[in-house]
Amino acid sequence: MRNWEFDVVFDSQRIFRSLLDAMANPGCIITLPDIRINNPAANMYPLLLLMTLLDHEVSFSVLDNGTPVTEHLKTNTGSKESKLENSDFILVYGGSSHGLIRRAMVGTLEYPDESATVIYDTDSIGDIDGDVLLELSGPGIADKRRIGTSGIEQTEIEDVFTIQDYPLGLDLIFSDNAGRIACIPRSTTMKVI
Amino acid sequence: MTELSTLAGTDSEAVEGYNFAFLDEFTKRELRRKILKAVAIPGYQVPFGSREMPLAKGWGTGGIQVTLSIIGKSDVLKVIDQGSDESVNAVNIRNLVSRMTGVKTTSDTSRATIIQTRHRIPEEPLTKDQILVFQVPFPEPLRTIEPSEQVTRRMHAEQDYSGMWLHLYEDIVKHGKITIGARYPCMVNGRHLMDPSPIPRWDVPRLHKSPVLHLFCAGREKRIYAIPPHTLVEPLEFEDYRFETEDFCGKVCERCGSSDTFLDEIIDDATGNPRYLCSDTSFCEKRQRGEDV
């Protein structure tokens, strides 16, 4: 169904600025602006992010949530669904891609930007608590930063580890039910603690 | 202080008949996706489909496309050209953005949320809530030693910067020192060699571990790159031939008396003697008013 309540001009600008802030400050928890849409999933925030970023020039795939979300994104953005290994954007539900993420695009050394951005639908993101605690350092982080997430499996993070080979790799966005997001771009060094 | 938008008579709603911020939404989306990739790979040049803008290529079309794709209603914009808010390029870009968005504009560095700049970093310390957008004429630092884009891309891929080191070495052999004035090549995050745009050497160390997000865009050359906050930015230097900033030892600004800012040298027509003035006019005026900056 078409989402008429989403303002393509102004809502997407506000969401993008929150996302830019989060990407420039990895691990920093940013709250998305309060924008409501009719959505086919329990957590609408990953959809808001994709409605901000997708159009006909890029492709996406959704793991583990069936057709309503895919149809919603196709209808509202004009973007194409594609195989995981060709997708510019990947939305993962259930906290794990069961190893599939290792097949995602990581770019080439000449064009490392031709790689996937992965959005994880998580239960919650916090500074100190969560099932998986990560310690981050690198660009965008003054010294070190800690982040905890619930609703993502540690094996998934380890799978991402195995394919990160800077400047090649994936850029991760965690998005929770309360509208909080946190990013871990490939430039960030992370370890599970 | 009077808002510049009030002075210019553009302090109202955006002009009707145009999309908010001039660009169409597909263009903004592409730019936004590329900006995110640029932030994720600091110093790497992301190609993008640069659009025709209502100003000539080479006059800040890259910077303005980035500014227009990130700006929102609540932003406050400052535009400077070589440190000045009042030069033709700065005034025209500011008026264009202001008429296309209706946002407030200012010359006060501390009040701005987005600062678009041509070839300077404001003297006042910037904060983490600000974004600095640079206009870039030549994004490729290796272009002086290699004309082919295909080859320079491979050099970045292989992190093969020996040609650039040799270029610096030859400079020292010929002139006894590194003679690069502006556009001093820097290593970003220990991986990509980057052209910091023609900012003076004075501003280069200020990119290092700065708290602000820096976005660079070359409209004619169709490239976007970025330095996120707190990122390592190291100018190339040898152990025995260090990177040096401009030396203003013993010189002070004629207007505000500053001895710790980047100064413009102006030759007095009458006497033929050099005079010195702050390049950052907003900072200079604040000092003249006795504000603590």
Interface residues (C-beta under 8 A of the other chain):
Chain A: V8 V9 F10 S12 Q13 R14 F16 R17 L19 L20 M23 A24 N25 T52 L53 L54 D55 H56 E57 V58 D88 T108 L109 E110 Y111 P112 D113 S115 T117 G138 P139 G140 I141 A142 Y166 P167 D171 P185 R186 S187
Chain B: N19 F20 E25 F26 K28 R29 E30 R32 R33 K34 I35 L36 K37 A38 V39 A40 I41 P42 Y44 V46 P47 I70 I71 G72 K73 K128 R153 R154 H156 A157 E158 N189 R191 H192 K209 L213 A226 I227 P228 P229 H230 T231 L232
